[in-house]
Amino acid sequence: MYAVTGITGKVGGALARRLLAEGHAVRAVLRDASKAEPWEALGCDVALAGMQEPESLAAAFEGAEGVFILPPSDFDPAPGYPEARLVIDAVTAALKAAKARKILCLSTIGADATHDNLLTQRTLMETAIGALELPVTFLRPGWFMENALWDVAAARDEGVLRSFLQPADKAFPMVATQDVGSVAADLLVEDWEGTRIVELEGPVRVSPNDLAGAFATALARPVHVEIVPRASWEALFLLQGMKNPLPRIRMLDGFNEGWIEFADQGRKAIKGPTPLDEVIARLVATGA
């Protein structure tokens, strides 16, 4: 049996469905009991536990052949990442108490960056789980293609893609969430010793110009890129309601300046098969 956190999200859900399709037993670790019914209908065992509840998490992980950890995302963390640290403390305590046989943790490109930024939350998670001396795989995917969901309205209504990734012709490592879930399922059922790091990106790298082109194809209308000037980011993010935009700004700097990158520029990274056009067409058609 495999215990899966974050199962109601795109990655966790794709992983769980892949495991179920291959005949593996799955325990859905949920915070909200109201979301249990669909997973019970698929044959999952259900355990209720929040990601800051070490005792409940330990009970959910007990007896599992493998545990998938999907840390919650916090795009506006307080200085010092106290929210992430609470999750990290709870997860590591639970894994130790449950004597987890093996662990797959969803991390990110940039978890090895030396500059503080939004992705430092995953650096902290890798450091803590890696110190448990248990078999652990850290899966580091690139930028999710599905982040383009936030661009659908402007592309559809204005023919504009406003990009924080820049310059417009620079290609970035991106990947579809369904590929992340699929690769995660494959990795979780493997056996290994010690700590391993697996990098994952899509079939080809993607520039803002490529994103605009994919939207133009899906919408059957011209779409052009407008670069959002860096000098405007802080005021814009504060206007949008963020309280501490610096980590997000530094993350974007990392991608644009190249210090958030895979080892060897991704030459050794696994390449997911899902193309950008397929993801954008789905976002345009369904909004998900």
N, C-alpha and C positions, 0 to 999 in steps of 0.2 A: 504494500500500500504506500502511496506517495501523498504526503501532505502538501497542499498548495495554498499559499497565501496570495492575496490579490487576484483571486479567481474571477471576480466580477469585472475586472478590467480586460482590455484587449489582449495583452500578452498572457496574463494568467489564464484567461479563458481559452485562448488558442492552445496553450500548453495542456490544460486539463482535457480538452476535447481530443487532442492527439493521443494522450495517454489512454483515455477511455476507448478510443477507436482501436487501439492496439491490445486491448484486453486487460489493462492494468487497473487495479483498484485505486480510487482517488478519494482522499479526504479533503473536502472543501473547508478551508479555514475562513470563516466569515465574521465580520464585526456586527452585521445587521441580520437578525433572524428572519426578517421579512424577505430577504433575498435568497433564502435557502431552497424554496420549493423547486425552481427550475433545475437546480443541481441534484436534488434528491430524485427528481424525475429521470435524470440521466443515470442514476444508480450510485451517486456519490454518498459516502458517509459525510456528515456535517459536524463540524466543531465550531463553537462560538468563542471568539477571542479577538480582542483588539490588539493592535501592534504595540501598545504600551503596557500590556498586561502579561508579565512574565509567567505567572502561575497558569493562567488560561492557555497561553501559548505552549507551555511545556506539556500540558495535558493534550493539546491538539497534536503535538509532534510525537507523543509517546507511541512507540511501536512502529513508527514509519520506516520504511526501507530507505526513503530519501525525502528531503524537505526542500521545497522551493520557497525562497525568500524574495518577496517583491516589496521593497521599502516604499512607503507612501511618498509621493512627490510633494515638495513644498517649494513653490516658486517665489515666495516672499518670506524667507526665514528671518528670524530675529538675529542680531549680531551674535556670532559664536555658535550658531546652529543648535540652540537648546532643544528644539522640537526633535530634530534628528537624533540628538544624543539620547533622549528618552527612549526612542524606538530602538536604537542600537543597544542600549543597556538591557532592555526587556528581551530583545531577540537573542542576544548572546547568552543571557542567563537561562532562557528557555532551552536553547540548543544544548547547553551544557547539562542542564537538569534532565533533559529527555535522552541524553546520550545518543544524539543523532548519528546515524550510521554514515550518512553522506549528505552534503549540502550543495545546492545550486543557488547562488545569489545573483539576482539581476543587478548589475552595476552599470557602468556607462563608459563610453569613450571619455577620456579626460580624467578618469579616476587616478591616474598617475601624474597629473599636472602638478607643477611645483608652485604655481600661483594660486592664491585663495580665490575661489569663485563659487558659483551656485553648485557645481558638481563636486565640491569638496565634501558635501554630505555623503557621497558615495565613497570617497577616499576614507573617511572616518569609519564607514561600515566595513569596508574591506580590511582595514587595519584591525578592527575589533574581532571580526569573525575569523580572520586569518590567524589570530593569536590563540584560537581554541585548540589548535593541533588536531583538527578533525579533517577528513577528506572534504575539500571545498573547491568548487569551481566558481570563478567569478566570470560571468558572461557580460562582456562590454560591447553593447551595440552602438552604432552611430546614431546620429540625429534621426528621430522618427519621421518618416514621410508624412504620417498622419498629423503632424504639427501644422501642416498646411490647411487644416480645417479652419483655422482662424483667418485664412486668406480668401475663403470661398466668397463671402459676401462682396468684398471689394472687387474681386476679379469678375464676378457675375454682374454687379450693378454699375461698376465704374470702369471696368477694363484695366484695373491697376493691381499690381502686386507690390505692396510696400515691404521692402526687405531690410531687415536688420543684419542679415548675412550679406557680406559685401567684400570685394566688388561683384558686380552682377555676373561676370563671366567666371568667377572662381568656383570650382567644383568642390563640394563638401561630401564627406561620407554619410550617406543616409540609408535607411533600411525600413522596410514595411514591418509593422508590428506582427503580422501573421507569420512572417519569417522568423522573428525573434521567438515567438511561442513555439514554433516547430523545431527550431534548433535547440531551444531549451529542453524540450521533451526528449530529444535524442540524447542530449548530454546527461540528463538526470538519470536515465536508465543504465548508463554506462557505469563501470566500476573503475576506480582510480585510487591512487594514494597521494597524500599531501595536498598541496595547493596548485591549481592550474588556472591560467587566464586564457579566455577565448574571446577573440575579437570578431565582430560581425558587422558587415555592411551589405548594401545592395549590389546588384549586378554591375552597375556603373555609378560613378560619382555624379552628383547633381548640383548644378549652379542655380542661382536665382533666375537666370535666363531660361534654364531648362524647366523650372517650375512654371514660369509664365507661359512657356510654350505648351506644357501639358494642360494648363488651364484653358488656353486658347483652343486646343483641340477638343477638350471635353465640353466647353461652352459654345463652341462654334462662333467665336467672336475674338477680335484682337485683344490681347492682354500684354501690357508692357510693365517693365520693372521701374519702380521709383525707389531709389535708395533713401533710407531714413538717415539723415545726418547724425553722427554720433553725438554731437554737441547738444542735440535735442532730446536724447534718450532719457536722461534723469527727470527732466520736467515732464515729459510725456508719461513715463511710468508712474510718477507721483500723481499726476492727474488721473490716471487709470485706477488709483487707489492703493498702489504699493506703498509700503512703509519703509522698506529697506531695499532700494533697487540696485545697490552697488554689486551684490553677488551676481545678479542677472546680467548687469552690464559687463562685468569682468568675464563671465562665461562667453558672452558674444564676442568680446575682445579676443578670447582664447581661440575661438574658431576662426575669426577673421585674420588674426595675426599668426596663426599656425602653431601655437603652443598647446592647443587641444587637438590632438592628432593620434592616430594609431602608430604603433611601432612599425618602422619600415614603410610608412605611408600606406599601410593597409595591404602590403603585398602578401602577407601571411594570414590575413583575415579571411574567415569564411565568407563566402559571397552568397547572400540570399537570392532566390530566383525572381522575386516579384518586381516587375518594372514600375517605374514612377507613373507612367500613363494609367496603369490599372488602378493604382491607389487614388490618384486625383479624380479619375472618372467615377469611382465609388463615392468619394467625398462629395462631389458635385451632385450625384444622383440621390444619395441617401443622407448626406450630412453626418456620416459615421464611418 
